[in-house]
């Protein structure tokens, strides 16, 4: 049995990120230009997102045949996960499943295959994949739309007009573009919750009766066990 460990850093501190920092980040435009140039290189031509990720030195968790990717779907209320933070809290076992690697042909494919995304009718539901550096043994759980890491390394950073149109109609964009000066993103608020505080997932339950008790070990088949660690 292969034991695969997931990074679960509970030491990240509270912090606030102003919405304008995302909208005006100069690195965003640098990444746009870099992707255009990278796609001209022979090694990236006609490559699918997962292939680009592997070329860039990363492994994605698959089944023992290496033909099916481990994917999970869950709600995310931490907008910072879409920028540069991996998922830090646990996800229920039932949310994990396999998707054929060859079926993820572009950025939009995984949204369609998982019936998630801004126009799916299921707001704030996102696909996640497990990624690690080839030299490491520990995986991080990353949201598929993460702009600073996942999309950069999959060469899916640059959206087309259709993607932007969907984004501009989404709840996330309305929240990010709010004129309210208090419209801020609280980073990793779930990492420091007290037992009797309301759970970060907005269920209305106390943390000790909700996500605090979610299982930390996820079984996908008889050959792979995913284990969170502190």
GUGUKE-950310 format. One record per residue: residue in one letter; x, y, z of N, C-alpha, C, O in turn. Coordinates in steps of 0.05 Angstrom, whole numbers, padded with zeros to 5 digits, always signed. Layout:
// GUGUKE-950310
AXYZXYZXYZXYZ;...
This chain:
// GUGUKE-950310
X+00017-00024+00000+00000+00000+00000+00018+00025+00000+00036+00027+00016;X+00012+00044-00017+00027+00069-00019+00015+00090-00001-00009+00095-00002;X+00031+00101+00017+00021+00123+00035+00030+00150+00023+00053+00156+00021;X+00010+00165+00015+00016+00192+00004+00007+00213+00024-00015+00213+00033;X+00025+00231+00030+00019+00251+00051+00012+00278+00038+00024+00286+00018;X-00007+00291+00051-00016+00318+00042-00006+00339+00061-00009+00336+00085;X+00007+00359+00051+00015+00382+00068-00009+00394+00082-00030+00399+00069;X-00007+00398+00108-00029+00411+00123-00016+00429+00143-00012+00422+00166;X-00009+00453+00134+00005+00472+00151-00014+00487+00168-00028+00505+00158;X-00014+00482+00194-00032+00495+00212-00019+00520+00225-00032+00533+00242;X+00005+00526+00217+00019+00548+00229+00016+00574+00214+00028+00595+00222;X+00002+00574+00192-00002+00599+00177-00019+00619+00194-00038+00611+00206;X-00010+00643+00194-00022+00663+00211-00045+00678+00197-00048+00677+00173;X-00061+00691+00214-00082+00708+00203-00070+00730+00186-00047+00739+00190;X-00085+00738+00166-00075+00760+00150-00098+00771+00132-00118+00757+00128;X-00095+00795+00122-00116+00807+00106-00104+00815+00079-00081+00825+00077;X-00119+00810+00058-00110+00818+00032-00130+00836+00019-00154+00829+00015;X-00122+00860+00013-00140+00879+00000-00147+00870-00028-00130+00861-00043;X-00172+00873-00035-00182+00865-00061-00166+00879-00083-00160+00866-00104;X-00159+00904-00080-00144+00918-00101-00117+00906-00106-00106+00909-00128;X-00105+00892-00086-00080+00879-00090-00081+00857-00111-00062+00851-00125;X-00104+00844-00113-00108+00824-00133-00113+00836-00161-00101+00828-00181;X-00130+00856-00161-00138+00868-00187-00116+00883-00201-00116+00887-00225;X-00096+00893-00185-00075+00909-00197-00047+00897-00194-00027+00911-00198;X-00045+00872-00188-00020+00858-00184-00004+00858-00211-00012+00846-00230;X+00019+00872-00211+00035+00873-00236+00045+00845-00245+00050+00841-00269;X+00048+00827-00226+00057+00800-00233+00037+00785-00250+00045+00767-00266;X+00012+00793-00248-00008+00781-00265-00003+00785-00295-00005+00767-00311;X+00005+00810-00301+00010+00817-00329+00036+00804-00339+00039+00798-00363;X+00055+00801-00321+00081+00788-00328+00076+00759-00334+00087+00748-00353;X+00059+00746-00318+00052+00718-00323+00037+00714-00350+00041+00695-00364;X+00021+00734-00357+00007+00733-00382+00027+00732-00405+00024+00715-00424;X+00046+00750-00405+00066+00752-00426+00084+00727-00427+00090+00716-00448;X+00091+00717-00403+00108+00693-00402+00095+00669-00414+00108+00653-00428;X+00069+00666-00409+00055+00643-00420+00054+00643-00451+00057+00623-00464;X+00050+00667-00462+00050+00669-00491+00077+00660-00503+00077+00647-00523;X+00099+00668-00490+00125+00661-00499+00131+00631-00495+00142+00618-00513;X+00122+00620-00472+00127+00592-00467+00113+00574-00486+00124+00553-00494;X+00089+00581-00494+00074+00564-00513+00087+00563-00541+00079+00546-00557;X+00106+00581-00546+00120+00580-00571+00142+00559-00571+00152+00551-00592;X+00150+00551-00547+00172+00531-00545+00163+00504-00553+00140+00496-00549;X+00181+00489-00565+00175+00462-00575+00164+00443-00554+00145+00428-00559;X+00176+00444-00530+00168+00425-00509+00140+00429-00499+00128+00411-00487;X+00129+00453-00503+00102+00458-00494+00080+00457-00516+00057+00458-00510;X+00089+00456-00541+00070+00457-00563+00051+00433-00563+00060+00410-00560;X+00026+00439-00565+00005+00418-00566+00003+00401-00541-00007+00378-00542;X+00014+00411-00519+00013+00396-00494-00013+00403-00478-00021+00426-00479;X-00024+00384-00465-00047+00388-00448-00038+00399-00421-00014+00397-00414;X-00056+00411-00405-00049+00423-00379-00033+00405-00361-00013+00414-00349;X-00041+00380-00357-00027+00362-00339+00001+00356-00350+00020+00353-00334;X+00004+00354-00375+00030+00349-00387+00049+00372-00382+00073+00368-00377;X+00039+00396-00384+00055+00420-00379+00064+00421-00350+00086+00428-00343;X+00045+00413-00332+00052+00412-00303+00075+00393-00298+00093+00399-00283;X+00074+00370-00311+00095+00350-00308+00121+00359-00320+00143+00354-00309;X+00120+00372-00343+00144+00383-00355+00158+00403-00337+00182+00406-00336;X+00142+00418-00322+00152+00438-00303+00162+00427-00277+00168+00442-00258;X+00163+00400-00275+00175+00388-00251+00157+00380-00229+00165+00376-00206;X+00131+00377-00235+00112+00369-00215+00098+00343-00221+00095+00335-00245;X+00089+00329-00200+00073+00305-00203+00045+00311-00194+00041+00326-00175;X+00026+00299-00207-00002+00300-00199-00011+00272-00190-00003+00253-00203;X-00026+00270-00169-00033+00244-00158-00053+00230-00177-00074+00241-00184;X-00045+00206-00184-00061+00189-00202-00066+00162-00190-00055+00156-00168;X-00082+00145-00203-00085+00118-00194-00060+00102-00202-00041+00113-00213;X-00060+00076-00196-00035+00060-00201-00029+00056-00231-00007+00049-00238;X-00049+00061-00248-00044+00059-00277-00032+00085-00288-00022+00085-00311;X-00034+00107-00273-00024+00133-00281-00041+00145-00304-00032+00163-00317;X-00065+00134-00308-00082+00143-00329-00106+00159-00318-00119+00173-00333;X-00111+00157-00292-00134+00171-00280-00124+00189-00257-00109+00180-00240;X-00133+00214-00258-00124+00233-00238-00144+00233-00214-00168+00231-00217;X-00132+00236-00190-00149+00239-00166-00159+00268-00165-00143+00286-00164;X-00185+00271-00165-00197+00298-00164-00217+00298-00142-00230+00278-00136;X-00219+00321-00129-00241+00324-00109-00256+00350-00115-00245+00369-00127;X-00280+00351-00106-00297+00374-00110-00309+00382-00083-00319+00366-00068;X-00306+00408-00077-00317+00418-00052-00322+00448-00054-00312+00461-00072;X-00337+00458-00035-00342+00487-00034-00318+00501-00022-00304+00490-00005;X-00313+00525-00032-00290+00541-00022-00300+00569-00016-00311+00583-00034;X-00297+00578+00009-00304+00605+00016-00279+00622+00021-00280+00645+00029;X-00256+00610+00017-00231+00624+00021-00221+00633-00007-00209+00617-00022;X-00227+00658-00014-00219+00668-00040-00189+00667-00045-00180+00667-00068;X-00174+00666-00024-00145+00666-00027-00135+00640-00039-00113+00640-00051;X-00151+00619-00038-00144+00594-00051-00142+00597-00081-00128+00582-00095;X-00157+00616-00091-00156+00621-00120-00133+00638-00129-00129+00642-00153;X-00117+00648-00110-00094+00665-00117-00068+00650-00112-00054+00644-00132;X-00061+00644-00087-00035+00630-00084-00034+00612-00059-00012+00604-00052;X-00056+00605-00048-00056+00587-00024-00068+00560-00031-00089+00559-00043;X-00055+00538-00022-00068+00512-00026-00090+00508-00005-00092+00524+00013;X-00105+00487-00008-00126+00481+00012-00112+00471+00037-00094+00454+00036;X-00121+00480+00060-00109+00473+00085-00127+00456+00103-00117+00443+00122;X-00153+00456+00098-00171+00440+00115-00178+00414+00101-00173+00410+00078;X-00190+00396+00116-00196+00369+00106-00221+00370+00088-00237+00388+00089;X-00223+00350+00071-00246+00346+00053-00257+00318+00057-00241+00299+00059;X-00283+00315+00058-00295+00288+00062-00287+00268+00041-00283+00275+00018;X-00285+00243+00049-00277+00221+00031-00294+00220+00006-00284+00216-00016;X-00320+00224+00010-00339+00221-00013-00335+00241-00035-00346+00238-00057;X-00319+00262-00029-00315+00283-00049-00293+00276-00069-00288+00292-00087;X-00279+00254-00066-00257+00246-00083-00265+00225-00103-00281+00207-00097;X-00254+00228-00127-00259+00208-00148-00238+00210-00170-00220+00227-00168;X-00240+00193-00190-00220+00193-00212-00232+00205-00237-00255+00202-00243;X-00214+00218-00252-00221+00229-00278-00198+00221-00297-00175+00225-00291;X-00205+00210-00321-00183+00203-00340-00166+00227-00347-00176+00248-00354;X-00140+00223-00345-00121+00244-00350-00124+00256-00378-00123+00280-00382;X-00128+00238-00398-00130+00247-00426-00155+00264-00431-00156+00277-00452;X-00175+00263-00413-00199+00279-00418-00196+00308-00410-00213+00325-00417;X-00174+00315-00396-00170+00343-00388-00153+00356-00410-00128+00356-00408;X-00166+00365-00430-00153+00376-00454-00145+00405-00452-00127+00414-00466;X-00159+00420-00435-00154+00448-00431-00164+00457-00404-00173+00441-00388;X-00163+00483-00399-00172+00494-00373-00201+00489-00367-00208+00482-00345;X-00218+00491-00388-00247+00488-00384-00255+00459-00379-00277+00454-00368;X-00239+00440-00388-00247+00412-00387-00255+00402-00359-00276+00390-00356;X-00238+00409-00340-00243+00398-00313-00268+00410-00300-00282+00397-00285;X-00274+00435-00307-00299+00447-00297-00323+00432-00309-00342+00426-00294;X-00322+00426-00334-00344+00412-00347-00347+00384-00337-00369+00375-00331;X-00325+00370-00334-00325+00342-00325-00335+00339-00296-00348+00319-00289;X-00331+00359-00280-00339+00358-00252-00365+00374-00247-00375+00375-00224;X-00376+00385-00268-00401+00401-00266-00398+00423-00245-00416+00426-00228;X-00376+00438-00246-00371+00460-00228-00365+00485-00244-00364+00484-00269;X-00362+00507-00230-00355+00532-00244-00377+00552-00242-00399+00547-00231;X-00371+00576-00252-00389+00599-00249-00416+00596-00262-00435+00608-00252;X-00418+00580-00283-00444+00577-00297-00456+00550-00293-00474+00542-00308;X-00447+00535-00272-00457+00508-00268-00483+00508-00251-00496+00487-00250;X-00489+00530-00239-00513+00531-00222-00506+00521-00194-00524+00519-00177;X-00481+00516-00189-00472+00507-00162-00450+00526-00153-00426+00519-00154;X-00457+00550-00143-00436+00570-00136-00417+00561-00114-00425+00547-00096;X-00392+00570-00118-00370+00564-00099-00363+00535-00097-00350+00527-00077;X-00370+00519-00116-00362+00491-00117-00338+00489-00137-00341+00498-00160;X-00316+00479-00128-00291+00479-00143-00279+00451-00145-00282+00435-00127;X-00265+00445-00167-00248+00421-00169-00221+00426-00157-00210+00448-00160;X-00209+00406-00144-00183+00407-00133-00166+00384-00143-00177+00362-00149;X-00140+00388-00146-00122+00366-00153-00099+00366-00133-00093+00386-00121;X-00085+00343-00131-00063+00339-00112-00037+00341-00127-00032+00325-00146;X-00019+00360-00120+00005+00365-00134+00029+00365-00114+00027+00374-00092;X+00052+00355-00124+00076+00357-00108+00100+00360-00128+00098+00354-00151;X+00122+00370-00117+00147+00371-00133+00157+00342-00136+00153+00326-00118;X+00169+00336-00159+00178+00309-00164+00197+00298-00143+00199+00274-00138;X+00212+00316-00130+00232+00308-00110+00220+00305-00082+00233+00296-00064;X+00194+00312-00079+00181+00311-00053+00163+00287-00051+00158+00273-00071;X+00154+00282-00027+00135+00259-00022+00108+00269-00012+00089+00254-00010;X+00106+00295-00007+00081+00306+00004+00066+00322-00016+00077+00339-00030;X+00041+00317-00018+00023+00331-00037+00009+00355-00024+00003+00354+00000;X+00003+00375-00040-00014+00397-00032-00040+00395-00049-00039+00387-00072;X-00061+00404-00037-00087+00404-00050-00092+00431-00061-00096+00451-00046;X-00093+00433-00088-00095+00460-00101-00121+00462-00117-00130+00444-00130;X-00133+00486-00114-00157+00492-00130-00150+00496-00159-00129+00508-00165;X-00166+00485-00177-00159+00485-00206-00156+00513-00217-00141+00517-00236;X-00170+00533-00206-00168+00560-00217-00147+00577-00203-00145+00601-00208;X-00130+00565-00187-00109+00580-00173-00091+00593-00194-00079+00580-00210;X-00088+00620-00192-00075+00635-00213-00045+00637-00210-00031+00640-00231;X-00034+00636-00186-00006+00640-00182+00011+00615-00184+00035+00617-00188;X-00002+00592-00182+00014+00567-00184+00003+00547-00204+00016+00540-00223;X-00022+00538-00200-00033+00517-00217-00035+00526-00246-00025+00513-00264;X-00048+00549-00251-00052+00558-00279-00025+00566-00292-00022+00564-00316;X-00007+00576-00276+00020+00583-00287+00034+00559-00297+00045+00559-00319;X+00034+00537-00281+00049+00513-00288+00034+00495-00308+00046+00478-00321;X+00008+00498-00310-00008+00483-00329-00010+00498-00356-00021+00488-00375;X+00000+00523-00356-00002+00541-00379-00031+00546-00386-00039+00545-00410;X-00047+00550-00365-00075+00557-00369-00081+00584-00356-00104+00590-00350;X-00060+00600-00352-00064+00625-00338-00081+00645-00354-00097+00659-00343;X-00077+00645-00380-00090+00665-00397-00118+00655-00406-00120+00636-00421;X-00138+00669-00396-00165+00662-00403-00173+00674-00430-00161+00693-00440;X-00193+00661-00442-00205+00673-00467-00229+00690-00459-00236+00692-00435;X-00241+00703-00478-00264+00721-00473-00287+00707-00458-00300+00718-00441;X-00291+00682-00466-00313+00667-00454-00309+00663-00424-00328+00665-00408;X-00284+00657-00416-00277+00654-00388-00282+00680-00372-00293+00680-00350;X-00272+00702-00384-00276+00728-00370-00305+00735-00368-00313+00746-00347;X-00321+00730-00388-00349+00736-00387-00363+00721-00364-00379+00732-00350;X-00355+00696-00361-00366+00680-00339-00358+00691-00312-00374+00693-00293;X-00332+00699-00310-00322+00710-00285-00336+00735-00277-00343+00739-00254;X-00340+00753-00296-00353+00778-00290-00382+00775-00281-00393+00793-00269;X-00394+00752-00287-00422+00747-00278-00423+00731-00251-00444+00726-00241;X-00400+00724-00241-00399+00707-00218-00401+00722-00191-00398+00746-00190;X-00408+00706-00170-00409+00718-00143-00382+00727-00134-00379+00748-00121;X-00361+00712-00142-00334+00719-00133-00326+00747-00144-00315+00763-00129;X-00333+00752-00169-00325+00778-00181-00341+00801-00167-00330+00822-00161;X-00366+00796-00161-00382+00817-00148-00370+00823-00120-00370+00846-00112;X-00360+00802-00107-00348+00806-00081-00322+00821-00083-00316+00838-00067;X-00306+00813-00103-00280+00825-00106-00281+00854-00115-00264+00871-00108;X-00302+00861-00131-00304+00887-00143-00322+00906-00127-00330+00927-00136;X-00330+00897-00103-00347+00913-00086-00335+00940-00080-00311+00943-00076;X-00351+00960-00079-00342+00987-00072-00339+00991-00042-00329+01012-00033;X-00347+00971-00027-00345+00972+00002-00315+00971+00009-00302+00951+00003;X-00304+00991+00023-00276+00990+00030-00269+00968+00049-00245+00962+00053;X-00289+00956+00061-00284+00933+00080-00285+00907+00065-00283+00885+00078;X-00287+00908+00039-00287+00883+00024-00259+00871+00021-00245+00877+00003;X-00252+00855+00041-00226+00843+00043-00227+00813+00043-00249+00802+00049;X-00205+00800+00038-00204+00771+00038-00189+00763+00063-00165+00770+00066;X-00201+00748+00080-00187+00739+00104-00174+00712+00097-00187+00693+00088;X-00148+00710+00102-00133+00687+00093-00133+00666+00115-00127+00671+00138;X-00141+00641+00107-00138+00618+00124-00151+00621+00152-00140+00614+00172;X-00175+00632+00152-00189+00638+00177-00195+00612+00192-00197+00612+00217;X-00198+00590+00178-00205+00565+00191-00182+00553+00207-00187+00535+00223;X-00158+00562+00203-00135+00549+00216-00134+00556+00246-00120+00541+00261;X-00147+00576+00255-00145+00584+00283-00172+00584+00297-00175+00596+00318;X-00192+00570+00286-00218+00571+00298-00219+00556+00325-00206+00535+00329;X-00233+00568+00344-00237+00554+00370-00259+00533+00367-00275+00534+00349;X-00259+00514+00385-00279+00492+00384-00308+00501+00384-00325+00489+00371;X-00313+00523+00398-00341+00532+00400-00349+00555+00381-00371+00565+00382;X-00330+00563+00364-00336+00583+00344-00352+00571+00321-00350+00546+00317;X-00366+00587+00306-00380+00577+00283-00360+00568+00262-00340+00580+00257;X-00367+00545+00249-00349+00533+00230-00344+00551+00206-00362+00566+00198;X-00320+00550+00195-00312+00566+00172-00329+00560+00147-00332+00577+00130;X-00340+00535+00145-00355+00527+00121-00383+00539+00120-00397+00535+00100;X-00390+00555+00140-00416+00569+00141-00440+00551+00144-00462+00558+00135;X-00436+00528+00156-00458+00509+00160-00477+00519+00182-00500+00511+00184;X-00466+00537+00199-00482+00547+00222-00476+00532+00247-00483+00540+00269;X-00462+00509+00244-00455+00492+00267-00429+00502+00280-00413+00516+00268;X-00425+00494+00306-00400+00500+00318-00378+00483+00305-00384+00461+00295;X-00354+00494+00305-00331+00480+00292-00328+00452+00303-00322+00433+00287;X-00331+00448+00329-00326+00421+00341-00347+00401+00332-00342+00377+00333;X-00370+00410+00322-00391+00392+00313-00392+00390+00283-00410+00376+00272;X-00373+00403+00269-00374+00404+00240-00347+00395+00229-00340+00371+00232;X-00333+00413+00216-00308+00405+00201-00285+00396+00219-00267+00382+00209;X-00286+00402+00245-00266+00393+00263-00264+00362+00264-00243+00351+00268;X-00287+00350+00260-00289+00321+00262-00289+00306+00235-00294+00282+00234;X-00284+00321+00214-00283+00307+00188-00258+00290+00187-00237+00297+00198;X-00260+00267+00174-00237+00248+00173-00213+00260+00159-00215+00276+00140;X-00189+00253+00169-00164+00263+00158-00151+00244+00139-00131+00251+00126;X-00162+00220+00136-00151+00200+00118-00171+00193+00097-00194+00186+00103;X-00163+00195+00072-00182+00190+00049-00172+00166+00033-00149+00166+00024;X-00189+00146+00030-00182+00122+00015-00195+00123-00013-00219+00126-00015;X-00179+00120-00034-00189+00121-00061-00191+00093-00073-00210+00087-00088;X-00172+00076-00066-00173+00048-00075-00156+00032-00056-00146+00043-00036;X-00152+00007-00061-00136-00010-00043-00107-00006-00044-00092-00016-00028;X-00098+00011-00063-00069+00014-00067-00059+00041-00058-00035+00045-00054;X-00077+00060-00055-00068+00088-00047-00083+00097-00023-00108+00095-00022;X-00069+00108-00004-00082+00121+00019-00071+00149+00021-00046+00153+00020;X-00088+00168+00023-00080+00196+00025-00082+00204+00054-00104+00202+00066;X-00061+00213+00065-00060+00219+00094-00052+00248+00099-00031+00257+00089;X-00069+00263+00113-00061+00290+00121-00043+00289+00144-00043+00270+00160;X-00026+00309+00147-00008+00309+00170-00004+00338+00179-00010+00357+00165;X+00005+00341+00203+00009+00368+00214+00038+00377+00210+00045+00399+00218;
